[in-house]
Structures are given as structure tokens and as C-alpha cells.
Amino acid sequence: MKFTFSPTASSEDKSAAVEKLITHSTPSSDFYVMVILAIAMATIGLLLDSASIIIGSMLISPMLYVFLSLSLGFSLSDKKLIRRSTISIIKATVVGIIISALITLFVRDVTNTSEILARTNPSLAYAAAAFIAGFAAAFTLTKPTLSETLPGVAIAVSIIPPVAVSGIGLATLQWPLFRGSIVLFIINMVAVFTGSLVLFLLLDIHSKKDVAQQTLKEEDKKL
């Protein structure tokens, strides 16, 4: 049986994807509240060596949308969206590290659990998984029938846990821990960005630049 893959999406689906992505990545107070909650949950899960709690933190985190909005900005050549997404990523990361560090300071006898150590060894395998996840996330956004699979993609993208580990490393003054998790976070971010950018370019999402600009104006009014 012959199998071919040629990503396509209707004009309506592409417009809806652009609107959804920009709306969900708007740096509102709600966005940062969810980042804080996700980081707090991830930090607790890492300290308890609980994979289920860590998975839960990835499910409630809005960070994936910001990474995708950055790649959308580049695919649209939209400087405003690129700037907004970049600032949001930096702020969310800094806030995440601080929250994780503060939580860790209240814990006695912090031990490096297996879940913590797993986020300190960057590798090409992580990059490959993040690239695929980024491609899949962008593809899912343009396919309404696949929307239920997005949470699964969010779990596959290791974004929140490395940030939380960075905070743990900072609070305990374990610089190798801090450095390794930051490197993993950057690798995953670049891979997700690249994977989603490839999909957006294949779909010719640039044709929806006017939709993006209008949605940005509407979202800016809410801030």
C-alpha cells in the first residue's frame, strides 16, 4: 500500500489556527498564573520523583503555545508577533526559575531524584523528540479533528520540567544541575520552534498574515 504525506489545510482551518495560537499565547495575567501553577506542580513532582505529577504540570502549561507563536511569527515575517513571543518566553522562563527556586528553599534535605537527573543530560534524542513534537503540534492546530491529540503532544515536549530543575539547581547551588537543565530547555525550545516552523512553511501559513495582525490588535486591547 502506497503512503504519501503532503500536509494541507483549508483556508478556514489555517485562519482558525492562527487566531487560536495568538489568543492562547497572549501574555495576560491568566497566562502567567498558569505558568506559575505548572512550574509549582512540576517542582513538587520532581522533588517527589513523581512522573504522574510532572505529566500533569505539562498538561496545564501554556508554554507550548508561546513557542509555536514564535515560529508562527517567523513564518509570517511578523516582527510584532516575534517580539511579543520572545519577551513572553523570557519572562515566563525567569518567573518559572524563581518560583521553582522559592519552593525548593522551603524543602529540607533536597535530593536529586531520578526525575531531576533525567532533565540534566541534553542529547540529540531529546532534540529529535522535540522537533517531532513541534511539527505534530503545529499540524494538530490546523486540523480541528485532531485537536484532542494536542495534550499528548504537550506531554512529549519537555519544556516545563527543565525550567523547574533549573530553579532547583539555583536554590541548592548545584551549578551543573542548573547548567544542564538550561541547555536542555534551550535545545527543546529550538527543536520545537524548528519543527513547527517547517510545518507552517509547508502549509503556506504566510497567506494568513492579515488574520494574525487583526487578532494581535484585538488581543492587545485586552492587556
C-alpha positions, 0 to 999 in steps of 0.5 A: 500500500502506497503512503504519501504525506503532503500536509494541507489545510483549508483556508478556514482551518489555517485562519482558525489556527492562527487566531487560536495560537495568538489568543492562547499565547497572549501574555495576560495575567491568566497566562502567567498564573498558569505558568506559575501553577505548572512550574509549582506542580512540576517542582513538587513532582520532581522533588517527589520523583513523581512522573504522574505529577510532572505529566500533569504540570505539562498538561496545564502549561501554556508554554507550548503555545508561546513557542509555536507563536514564535515560529508562527511569527517567523513564518509570517515575517511578523516582527510584532508577533516575534517580539511579543513571543520572545519577551513572553518566553523570557519572562515566563522562563525567569518567573518559572526559575524563581518560583521553582527556586522559592519552593525548593528553599522551603524543602529540607534535605533536597535530593536529586531524584531520578526525575531531576537527573533525567532533565540534566543530560541534553542529547540529540534524542531529546532534540529529535523528540522535540522537533517531532513534537513541534511539527505534530503540534503545529499540524494538530492546530490546523486540523480541528479533528485532531485537536484532542491529540494536542495534550499528548503532544504537550506531554512529549515536549519537555519544556516545563520540567527543565525550567523547574530543575533549573530553579532547583539547581539555583536554590541548592547551588548545584551549578551543573544541575542548573547548567544542564537543565538550561541547555536542555530547555534551550535545545527543546525550545529550538527543536520545537520552534524548528519543527513547527516552523517547517510545518507552517512553511509547508502549509503556506501559513504566510497567506494568513498574515492579515488574520494574525495582525487583526487578532494581535490588535484585538488581543492587545486591547485586552492587556 
